[in-house]
Amino acid sequence: MLFAPVLQRASLPVLLILAALLVGCASRPAPHVEERAAGGEPPPLLRDDVPAQGAGGESSPVLPLLRAQAERWRGVPYRLGGSSEAGVDCSAFVQITFRSKLGVDLPRTTEELAREGERVDRSELQAGDLVFFKTGFRQRHVGIYMGGKRFLHASTSRGVMTSSLNNVYWKERYWKARRIELEDQPAALSVSDESR
C-alpha cells in the first residue's frame, strides 16, 4: 500500500488530526439555520409562521397593519427586482407595505432605505422600524420589525415570511435599524386596504 510507510512514520497527533478531518468531511452538513426540529415543528424562537407577540410592539397601532400584510403576502416568492404577488424582493416589499398599509412613500432600493429616517438602537426597536442585515460582501437585506424580536421580510429562500432576530443567521448579520416618521396615524389607515 502506497500510504503504509507514511502511516508507519506518522505520529499519533497527526493520525488523530487526519481522523478528525475525515470524520468532519463525512458528517452531515450543518443544518439550515431555520430548519425544523426533529418533531416537525421549529423551536418557538424560530417559528416563521407566527406573527410577533409579546413585548416590543404589541400595543403599537402599526402592528395589526403589519400582521394583515404578513397574512396577505405570506409565501409570495422572492424575485430580484419583483414588486408584485408574482414575486417580490426585500426592498420592494418594504416599499409596498409602507405605501399600502402606513401611507408612506419610501425609496425602492435597500441602499436608499438604509439612509431614511433616524437610526435606532437594537434595544429600542418598535413595530414598524426597518431592520437591516449584511448578508454578503456588498449585499444588504431589509425587513420590518414587528415586535417580539420578529421581523417581516421577503426571504430569498422562502419568500415573504416572519423571522426571529434571535435566529443564528440573522443575529450574526444584523447591521442597523432605522425609524421612519409616520405622517398619518396608522390607526386611521385600513387593515383591509387592498391597494398597492
Secondary structure, 3 states (H helix, E strand, C coil): CCCHHHHHHCCHHHHHHHHHHHHHHHCCCCCCCCCCCCCCCCCHHHCCCCCCCCCCCCCCCCHHHHHHHHHHHCCCCECCCCEECCEECHHHHHHHHHHHHHCCCCCCCHHHHCCCCEEECHHHCCCCCEEEEECCCCCEEEEEEEECCEEEEEECCCEEEEEECCCHHHHHHEEEEEECCCCCCHHHCCCCCCCC
